[in-house]
Amino acid sequence: MKITNSLTHIVTDVRIAPALNEEELKAVLDQHGVQGFPAELDIAERTEEHVQMLELADLLEFAKANGVTAATYDVTYFPHADQREVDYQLRQLGEDLELAPEVIRDVCADTIQEYLDLDAKRDPNIPVHSIVEVYVGGTAFAWYGINEYPRLKRVVLRKLAQGGQKAKQSFILRASRAQAELEDDFS
């Protein structure tokens, strides 16, 4: 941890390596003399602050120097998005934004189709994420690789930020309801 005399936030550049497939990970593990074991690793958890992120070669050398001779790894592949996945993503996004999924679908219909077209061109045999993890003294140390992957949520959020009449009406209705509820509380 760095302690400074000022309250200026120091931005650290985080470079995420490309994801590796299982054979590539096994080759790197073997090269460093560390056994690899497949595991179901939680990608979201690996990005939390308590997990120390290292370059893969540094992670494996650090593990060996601390007597660790085995590591767990996980490789994630995503199939092409289909209508069921779009429906699922829109429901989740609707809950997050307190908007009806139908409003999002209507405002972003062209954008969603562009997303599906873009995703159809992606090679589903290339991993989206890969993780290697070791524990030293009760602390998780991890390497995290990611390959570019079109994310529906980002594409739709960008479109919604540009606005649209139905989205605007939905926001106005929500704000009006909130005002009415607030007035009821003070009556």
C-alpha positions as CSV (number, residue, x, y, z in Angstrom):
1,M,0.0,0.0,0.0
2,K,1.3,3.4,-0.9
3,I,0.7,6.2,1.6
4,T,1.1,9.8,0.4
5,N,0.9,13.2,2.1
6,S,-1.8,14.4,-0.3
7,L,-5.3,13.2,-1.0
8,T,-4.7,12.9,-4.7
9,H,-5.7,9.5,-6.0
10,I,-2.9,7.8,-7.8
11,V,-4.2,5.8,-10.8
12,T,-2.4,2.5,-11.4
13,D,-2.3,1.2,-15.0
14,V,-3.7,-2.3,-15.0
15,R,-2.8,-4.3,-18.0
16,I,-4.8,-7.4,-18.4
17,A,-3.2,-10.1,-20.5
18,P,-5.1,-12.0,-23.3
19,A,-6.9,-15.1,-22.1
20,L,-5.2,-18.4,-22.8
21,N,-6.8,-21.7,-23.7
22,E,-6.3,-24.8,-21.5
23,E,-3.4,-26.2,-23.5
24,E,-1.6,-22.8,-23.4
25,L,-2.1,-22.5,-19.7
26,K,-0.8,-26.1,-19.1
27,A,2.3,-25.3,-21.1
28,V,3.1,-22.2,-19.1
29,L,2.4,-24.1,-15.8
30,D,4.7,-27.0,-16.9
31,Q,7.4,-24.5,-18.0
32,H,7.5,-23.1,-14.5
33,G,7.3,-26.5,-12.8
34,V,3.8,-26.0,-11.3
35,Q,1.0,-28.5,-11.6
36,G,-2.3,-27.1,-12.8
37,F,-5.7,-28.4,-11.8
38,P,-9.0,-27.3,-13.5
39,A,-11.3,-25.5,-11.1
40,E,-14.5,-23.5,-11.2
41,L,-13.1,-20.1,-10.3
42,D,-15.3,-17.1,-9.8
43,I,-14.2,-14.4,-12.2
44,A,-16.0,-11.6,-10.3
45,E,-14.4,-12.5,-7.0
46,R,-10.9,-12.5,-8.6
47,T,-11.2,-8.8,-9.3
48,E,-11.9,-7.9,-5.7
49,E,-9.2,-5.9,-3.8
50,H,-8.2,-8.8,-1.6
51,V,-6.9,-10.8,-4.5
52,Q,-3.4,-9.9,-5.6
53,M,-3.0,-9.8,-9.4
54,L,0.3,-10.7,-10.9
55,E,1.8,-11.5,-14.4
56,L,1.4,-15.3,-15.0
57,A,5.2,-16.0,-15.0
58,D,5.7,-13.9,-11.9
59,L,2.8,-15.6,-10.2
60,L,4.2,-19.0,-10.9
61,E,7.7,-18.1,-9.8
62,F,6.3,-16.5,-6.6
63,A,4.3,-19.6,-5.9
64,K,7.3,-21.9,-6.3
65,A,9.4,-19.6,-4.1
66,N,6.8,-20.0,-1.4
67,G,6.6,-23.8,-1.7
68,V,3.5,-23.9,-3.7
69,T,3.7,-26.7,-6.4
70,A,0.2,-26.6,-7.7
71,A,-2.3,-24.0,-9.0
72,T,-5.9,-24.0,-10.0
73,Y,-7.1,-22.6,-13.3
74,D,-10.3,-21.9,-15.2
75,V,-10.9,-21.2,-18.8
76,T,-14.3,-19.7,-19.9
77,Y,-15.8,-19.8,-23.4
78,F,-19.0,-18.1,-24.4
79,P,-21.3,-19.5,-27.1
80,H,-22.8,-17.1,-29.5
81,A,-25.6,-14.9,-28.0
82,D,-29.1,-15.9,-28.9
83,Q,-32.5,-14.4,-28.2
84,R,-32.7,-16.1,-24.8
85,E,-29.4,-14.5,-23.7
86,V,-30.6,-11.1,-25.0
87,D,-33.8,-11.5,-23.0
88,Y,-31.9,-12.4,-19.8
89,Q,-29.5,-9.5,-20.2
90,L,-32.3,-7.0,-20.8
91,R,-34.2,-8.3,-17.8
92,Q,-31.1,-7.8,-15.6
93,L,-30.4,-4.4,-17.1
94,G,-34.0,-3.4,-16.7
95,E,-33.9,-4.3,-13.0
96,D,-30.6,-2.3,-12.6
97,L,-32.1,0.8,-14.3
98,E,-35.6,0.4,-13.0
99,L,-36.8,0.3,-16.6
100,A,-39.1,-2.2,-18.3
101,P,-37.1,-4.6,-20.6
102,E,-39.6,-3.8,-23.3
103,V,-38.7,-0.1,-23.2
104,I,-35.0,-1.0,-23.5
105,R,-35.7,-3.4,-26.4
106,D,-37.8,-0.8,-28.2
107,V,-35.3,2.0,-27.8
108,C,-32.3,-0.2,-28.6
109,A,-33.7,-2.6,-31.2
110,D,-31.2,-1.7,-33.9
111,T,-28.3,-1.7,-31.4
112,I,-29.3,-5.2,-30.2
113,Q,-29.4,-6.5,-33.7
114,E,-26.0,-5.0,-34.4
115,Y,-24.7,-6.7,-31.2
116,L,-26.1,-10.1,-32.4
117,D,-24.5,-9.6,-35.8
118,L,-21.1,-8.7,-34.3
119,D,-21.2,-11.5,-31.8
120,A,-22.1,-14.0,-34.6
121,K,-18.7,-13.1,-36.2
122,R,-16.8,-13.9,-33.0
123,D,-15.0,-17.3,-32.8
124,P,-16.6,-19.1,-29.8
125,N,-13.6,-21.4,-29.6
126,I,-11.3,-18.6,-28.4
127,P,-11.6,-18.2,-24.6
128,V,-13.1,-15.1,-23.2
129,H,-11.5,-15.4,-19.7
130,S,-8.8,-17.5,-18.2
131,I,-7.6,-17.5,-14.6
132,V,-4.8,-19.1,-12.6
133,E,-4.9,-18.9,-8.9
134,V,-2.7,-19.9,-6.0
135,Y,-2.9,-19.4,-2.2
136,V,0.1,-18.4,-0.2
137,G,-0.3,-17.9,3.5
138,G,-4.1,-17.6,3.2
139,T,-4.0,-14.9,0.5
140,A,-5.2,-15.5,-3.0
141,F,-2.8,-14.6,-5.8
142,A,-4.2,-14.7,-9.3
143,W,-3.4,-14.1,-13.0
144,Y,-6.4,-13.0,-15.1
145,G,-6.5,-13.1,-18.9
146,I,-9.3,-11.6,-21.0
147,N,-9.9,-11.4,-24.7
148,E,-12.1,-8.8,-26.3
149,Y,-15.7,-9.8,-26.2
150,P,-18.7,-7.7,-27.2
151,R,-20.8,-7.0,-24.1
152,L,-24.5,-6.4,-24.7
153,K,-24.8,-4.4,-21.5
154,R,-22.2,-1.8,-22.6
155,V,-23.7,-1.5,-26.1
156,V,-27.2,-1.0,-24.7
157,L,-26.1,1.4,-22.0
158,R,-24.3,3.6,-24.6
159,K,-27.5,3.7,-26.7
160,L,-29.7,4.5,-23.6
161,A,-27.4,7.3,-22.6
162,Q,-28.1,8.9,-26.0
163,G,-31.8,8.8,-25.1
164,G,-35.0,7.9,-26.8
165,Q,-38.6,9.1,-26.4
166,K,-39.8,5.9,-24.6
167,A,-36.9,5.9,-22.3
168,K,-37.4,9.6,-21.6
169,Q,-41.1,9.1,-20.8
170,S,-40.3,6.1,-18.6
171,F,-37.8,8.2,-16.6
172,I,-40.3,11.1,-16.3
173,L,-43.0,8.8,-15.1
174,R,-40.6,7.3,-12.5
175,A,-39.6,10.8,-11.3
176,S,-43.3,11.9,-11.2
177,R,-44.2,8.8,-9.1
178,A,-41.3,9.5,-6.8
179,Q,-42.4,13.2,-6.4
180,A,-46.0,12.1,-5.6
181,E,-44.7,9.6,-3.0
182,L,-42.5,12.2,-1.4
183,E,-45.5,14.7,-1.2
184,D,-47.6,11.9,0.4
185,D,-44.9,11.5,3.1
186,F,-45.1,15.1,4.0
187,S,-48.9,15.4,3.9
